[in-house]
């Protein structure tokens, strides 16, 4: 039964981490270059814009949930399984999320890497 809990928590890590990455990317594109903003308007303006961005705050919440899901997974399985599985599946999910939600161009080289990483996770899981 703990194997089911392990993979469910790894799935939760992947889902919430990917959501956090997508939300953070969108938020940072809306806010703009923080270095330039700080130089022109000061640190207070940077903090104000970040704290007013719902996408940024939801991204932080999603990443916090991913962290706690990772802790749950580590309580049921060894780090040698949980670490590579959650990191590599998140890499695969991020490639799809970048293409679907952020409309980014994902190169053939990256898709090949996604296939290789997916194969590695499969070998780890069986």
N, C-alpha and C positions, 0 to 999 in steps of 0.2 A: 504493500500500500504506500510505503514511503517513496517508491519510485514514481508513482502517479503524482504525489505531492511535489516531488522534485521537478518533474517535467511541467506541471502546471505552474509552478513558481518561476521556472525558466521562461515559459511562455509569457507570464506576467512581466518579467524583466524586459523581454524583447518588446512587447507591446507598449509598455509605458516609456521605455527608453527611446524607442523610435518616435512615439508621439512627442516626447520632450524635445528630441532633436529637430523635428519638423516645426514645432511651435517656436522654438528658439530661433531657428533660421528665419522664419517669417517675421518674428519680432525684430530681429536685428536688421533685416532688410528695410523694415518700416522706420526704425529709429535712425538708422544711418551709421556713418563712421563715428564711433565714440571718441576716438582720438581727435578728430577734426572738430567735433562738437565741443569737446572739453576745451580745446585751444581757443575756440571762438567765443563760447558762451559760459565756460566754466564748469567745474565739477557738479555744482548744484543743479544745473540744467540736465546733465547726464543722469543724475540720480532721479530727478523729477520725471524725465521721459521714461526711464526704465520702470519706475514704480507705477506709472500710469498705464503701462502696456499690459493688457490682459493676456495677450499671447505669451509674453515673457513670464508672467507670474504663473500661468498654467503650465508652461514649459518647466519651470522650477519645481512645481508640484509634481508633475509627471516624473521628473528625474528623481525626486525624493521617493516616490512610490517604487520606482525601479530599484533604488538602493535597498529599500526594505524588503522587496520581493527577493532580491539577491541574498539578503540575510536569511530569509526563510529557506531558500534553496540550499544554502550552505549548512543549515541546521539538519538537513535530511541527507545530504550527499557530500562527497569529498570535493574539495576545491579543484582537483585535477579533472573532474567531470563538469562541474558547474561553471567554472571560469571560461574554459574554451567554448562550451556549448552556448552560453549566454552571449559571449562576445561575438562569436562567429555568426550565430543566427541573427543577432542585431545588425551585423554588417550586411547580411543578405536583405533583411527587412528595410534597412536604410536605403539600399539601392533602389528597391521598388518604390518606397515612399518618396524618394527624391524625384523619380520619374513621374509618378502619379500626382502627388500633391504639390510639389514645387516646380514641376515642369522643367526639370533640369535635364541636360543631355547626359546620358550615361553611355560611356564609350563601350565598344566591343570588348576591349581589354578588361574593363571592370565587370562586364557580364560573364566573361570567362572566369574571372576571379570568383564571382558569386557562385558559379557552378562548382568550382574546385572546393570552395569553402563549404558549400552544401554537401558535397560528397564526403568531406572530412567529418562533418557533424553526423552524417549517416553512419560512417564507420565507428564513430565514438558511441553512438546510441545502440548499435547491435552487438 
